[in-house]
Amino acid sequence: MYVKRKLGVGDLMPAVRIVGKIGVSDFKKCFSADTVKNMIKNGTPDGETSDVMIEKIGFETVLNALDVLLVNIPKCEQDMYEFMASMCQVSVDEFKEFPPSAFVDVLQEIFTAEEAKDFFSHVSRLLNLTK
Protein backbone atom coordinates (compact mmCIF):
# COMPACT_ATOMS: atom_id res chain seq x y z
CA MET A 1 0.00 0.00 0.00
CA TYR A 2 1.56 3.24 -1.19
CA VAL A 3 -1.07 5.88 -0.38
CA LYS A 4 -0.43 7.30 3.08
CA ARG A 5 -3.11 9.95 3.44
CA LYS A 6 -6.80 10.47 2.78
CA LEU A 7 -8.16 12.54 -0.07
CA GLY A 8 -9.20 16.02 0.94
CA VAL A 9 -10.76 19.13 -0.51
CA GLY A 10 -7.28 20.38 -1.40
CA ASP A 11 -6.93 17.45 -3.80
CA LEU A 12 -9.92 18.47 -5.93
CA MET A 13 -8.28 21.20 -8.01
CA PRO A 14 -5.13 19.19 -8.84
CA ALA A 15 -7.37 16.27 -9.85
CA VAL A 16 -9.59 18.54 -11.97
CA ARG A 17 -6.51 20.01 -13.64
CA ILE A 18 -5.27 16.50 -14.52
CA VAL A 19 -8.67 15.36 -15.83
CA GLY A 20 -8.95 18.56 -17.88
CA LYS A 21 -5.59 17.95 -19.50
CA ILE A 22 -6.46 14.32 -20.25
CA GLY A 23 -9.61 15.50 -22.00
CA VAL A 24 -12.92 14.13 -20.80
CA SER A 25 -14.62 15.18 -24.04
CA ASP A 26 -12.16 12.98 -25.93
CA PHE A 27 -13.38 9.98 -23.93
CA LYS A 28 -16.94 10.76 -24.97
CA LYS A 29 -15.82 10.36 -28.58
CA CYS A 30 -14.64 6.82 -27.80
CA PHE A 31 -18.26 5.72 -27.54
CA SER A 32 -19.34 7.42 -30.74
CA ALA A 33 -16.42 6.41 -32.95
CA ASP A 34 -17.44 5.38 -36.46
CA THR A 35 -16.25 1.80 -35.94
CA VAL A 36 -18.39 1.43 -32.82
CA LYS A 37 -21.39 3.08 -34.51
CA ASN A 38 -21.10 0.73 -37.49
CA MET A 39 -20.87 -2.33 -35.24
CA ILE A 40 -24.04 -1.29 -33.44
CA LYS A 41 -25.85 -0.28 -36.64
CA ASN A 42 -25.03 -3.46 -38.54
CA GLY A 43 -25.88 -5.80 -35.67
CA THR A 44 -24.40 -9.24 -35.22
CA PRO A 45 -23.15 -11.13 -38.27
CA ASP A 46 -24.63 -14.56 -38.94
CA GLY A 47 -23.56 -17.08 -36.33
CA GLU A 48 -22.20 -14.46 -33.94
CA THR A 49 -23.89 -14.06 -30.57
CA SER A 50 -24.78 -10.68 -29.14
CA ASP A 51 -22.30 -11.39 -26.31
CA VAL A 52 -19.48 -11.64 -28.86
CA MET A 53 -20.64 -8.40 -30.49
CA ILE A 54 -20.76 -6.63 -27.13
CA GLU A 55 -17.25 -7.89 -26.41
CA LYS A 56 -15.99 -6.54 -29.74
CA ILE A 57 -17.62 -3.14 -29.14
CA GLY A 58 -16.14 -3.05 -25.64
CA PHE A 59 -12.69 -3.93 -26.96
CA GLU A 60 -12.90 -1.23 -29.64
CA THR A 61 -14.02 1.33 -27.06
CA VAL A 62 -11.19 0.39 -24.69
CA LEU A 63 -8.66 0.75 -27.52
CA ASN A 64 -10.06 4.19 -28.34
CA ALA A 65 -9.89 5.22 -24.65
CA LEU A 66 -6.33 3.91 -24.37
CA ASP A 67 -5.38 6.01 -27.39
CA VAL A 68 -6.83 9.11 -25.70
CA LEU A 69 -4.84 8.36 -22.55
CA LEU A 70 -1.57 7.70 -24.35
CA VAL A 71 -1.87 10.91 -26.34
CA ASN A 72 -2.94 13.14 -23.43
CA ILE A 73 -1.19 11.82 -20.32
CA PRO A 74 2.14 13.46 -21.26
CA LYS A 75 0.30 16.82 -21.09
CA CYS A 76 -0.23 16.33 -17.36
CA GLU A 77 2.81 14.26 -16.44
CA GLN A 78 4.19 16.68 -13.85
CA ASP A 79 0.72 17.29 -12.37
CA MET A 80 0.24 13.55 -11.96
CA TYR A 81 3.64 13.06 -10.34
CA GLU A 82 2.96 15.89 -7.91
CA PHE A 83 -0.53 14.67 -7.02
CA MET A 84 0.46 11.03 -6.62
CA ALA A 85 3.63 11.85 -4.67
CA SER A 86 1.54 14.02 -2.37
CA MET A 87 -0.87 11.14 -1.76
CA CYS A 88 2.08 8.88 -0.91
CA GLN A 89 3.68 11.63 1.20
CA VAL A 90 6.97 11.45 -0.68
CA SER A 91 8.79 13.90 -2.93
CA VAL A 92 8.29 13.75 -6.69
CA ASP A 93 11.84 12.44 -7.08
CA GLU A 94 11.16 9.69 -4.52
CA PHE A 95 7.91 8.81 -6.28
CA LYS A 96 9.73 8.47 -9.60
CA GLU A 97 11.95 5.83 -7.96
CA PHE A 98 8.95 3.59 -7.20
CA PRO A 99 8.60 0.50 -9.42
CA PRO A 100 6.47 1.06 -12.56
CA SER A 101 3.64 -1.09 -11.18
CA ALA A 102 3.31 1.36 -8.28
CA PHE A 103 1.87 3.94 -10.67
CA VAL A 104 -1.16 1.73 -11.33
CA ASP A 105 -1.36 0.63 -7.69
CA VAL A 106 -1.47 4.23 -6.47
CA LEU A 107 -4.20 5.15 -8.97
CA GLN A 108 -6.22 2.13 -7.87
CA GLU A 109 -5.79 3.00 -4.20
CA ILE A 110 -6.90 6.58 -4.84
CA PHE A 111 -9.98 5.69 -6.89
CA THR A 112 -11.12 2.93 -4.55
CA ALA A 113 -10.65 5.01 -1.40
CA GLU A 114 -13.82 5.57 0.59
CA GLU A 115 -13.46 9.35 0.14
CA ALA A 116 -13.38 8.97 -3.66
CA LYS A 117 -16.43 6.70 -3.67
CA ASP A 118 -18.27 9.14 -1.41
CA PHE A 119 -17.28 12.09 -3.61
CA PHE A 120 -18.49 10.44 -6.83
CA SER A 121 -21.71 9.41 -5.10
CA HIS A 122 -22.38 13.03 -4.13
CA VAL A 123 -21.49 14.33 -7.59
CA SER A 124 -23.83 11.86 -9.26
CA ARG A 125 -26.67 12.92 -6.93
CA LEU A 126 -25.89 16.55 -7.69
CA LEU A 127 -26.18 15.78 -11.41
CA ASN A 128 -29.37 13.77 -10.83
CA LEU A 129 -27.72 10.64 -12.15
CA THR A 130 -28.89 8.59 -9.17
CA LYS A 131 -31.60 9.00 -6.59
ABEGO torsion letter per residue (X at the ends): XABABBBBAAAAAAAAAAAAAAGAAAAAAAAABAAAAAAAAAEBBBGBBAAAAAAAAAAAAAAAAAAAAAAAAAAAAAAAAAAAAAAAGBBAAAAAABBAAAAAAAAAAAAABAAAAAAAAAAAAAAGABX
